[in-house]
Amino acid sequence: MTFTRISHFSLFFSSFFFLSSTLSSHLYPASATTPEKDGKTRSLYSEILRDEAVARLNDLGKVSDADGYLERTFMSPASVRAGFLIREWMEDAGLRTWVDSMGNLHGRVEGMNASAQALLIGSHLDTVVDAGMFDGSLGIISAISALKVLKSIGKLGELKRPVEVIAFSDEEGVRFQSTFLGSAAVAGILPVTALKISDKSGVTVQDALKGNSIEITEDSLLGLKYDPASIWGYFELHIEQGPVLEWVGFPLAVVKGIAGQTRMKVTVRGSQGHAGTVPMSMRRDPMAAAAELIVLLESLCKHPRDFLSSGGNCNEQTLESLSTSLVCTVGEISTWPSASNVIPGQVTFTVDLRAIDDVGREAVVYELSNQMYKICDRRSVSCIIERKVGRFPKHFAKHFA
């Protein structure tokens, strides 16, 4: 436990110092001088980039809609409270702030040339259910902290281009089952139909915004799109959310791209019956079928070559990429009628499938669907596979790496 805490503090300081150094090296004119790393400056770095930043991450981690765990969804009371805190910290760092009509919080400094292409930095302020407190928050707080250092040493106004920090209102898609509402609006790829998506209570995205005094129309949604010609680049510091860096002993790494994603909903229907009176040989049990389907998914994603090599749909490069990047998850299962003494009549589960190779991902989805239908036929149950979300992979610009 002690090792974990020391590791985290080392990571915080390394991460924030890296971001601050990146701002200094890329955003100042060639003739500008950066502050000498004397004892006073190093102390300032430690105070803002580590001590204050960690305290703010802890404070933000306590802002939750749930008791006992962290949960902030799009436009929920906790998300609004978190936005107030972040806005206060942005202004403390010398940034001009505003909230757009999709609930994204912006903080901007113009630097020496307000018309130059801007560097965008940020992450999301919403969370999954029972989230880690660094997810999203780390990218926001680190950006604010780095800019506060520049303000403290009198260099914030000497940036050669504008820098804008964005705390996106939604990435996770927990409330409306539609991911990236905030960033998709800024990118100009969010369809206007998204405003009419409803949560489990029947509240639409548009209603949720209006409930927080944010009016949005189709025209104002389209107006949120940033002109690509006005953007120099986008940078995001993010917690890994996995064990790899800790396992190899690296505090930081550069991400080469974002995996493409497919989300599916699988519904298996069988014959509902009494647990004590229906013989095993006569059952059409959707729960047992769903269990076999889930094991199939695990096998395919652990050993994609065993399933895809003979079909001719994937070349060696794609197969190699899948062997290192393909991940698949079943995170949600529901049954009907969900009673301990009843053979279910229906089982529904979700599939989250990700890979950096788009051709490979589609090949996996195709093969998975075919194999699932075969299993359902063999077990005399029906199977419906719905694709709910599809995201293309994105490879990052090499010069930022």
Secondary structure, DSSP 8 states (H G I E B T S, - for coil): -HHHHHHHHHHHHHHHHHHHHHHHHHHS-TT-------HHHHHHHIIIIIIIHHHHHHHHHT--SSSSS----TT-HHHHHHHHHHHHHHHHTT-EEEE-TTS-EEEEE-TT-TTS-EEEEEEE----TT--TTTTHHHHHHHHHHHHHHHHTT-GGG-SS-EEEEEES-SS-TTTS---HHHHHHHT---GGGGG-B-TTS-BHHHHHHTTT----HHHHHTT---GGGEEEEE------SSHHHHHT-S-----EE-EEEEEEEEEE---EETTTS-GGG---HHHHHHHHHHHHHHHHH-HHHHHTTTSSS-HHHHHHHHHH-EEE---EEEES--TTEE-SEEEEEEEEEES-HHHHHHHHHHHHHHHHHHHHHTT-EEEEEEEEEE--EE--GGG-
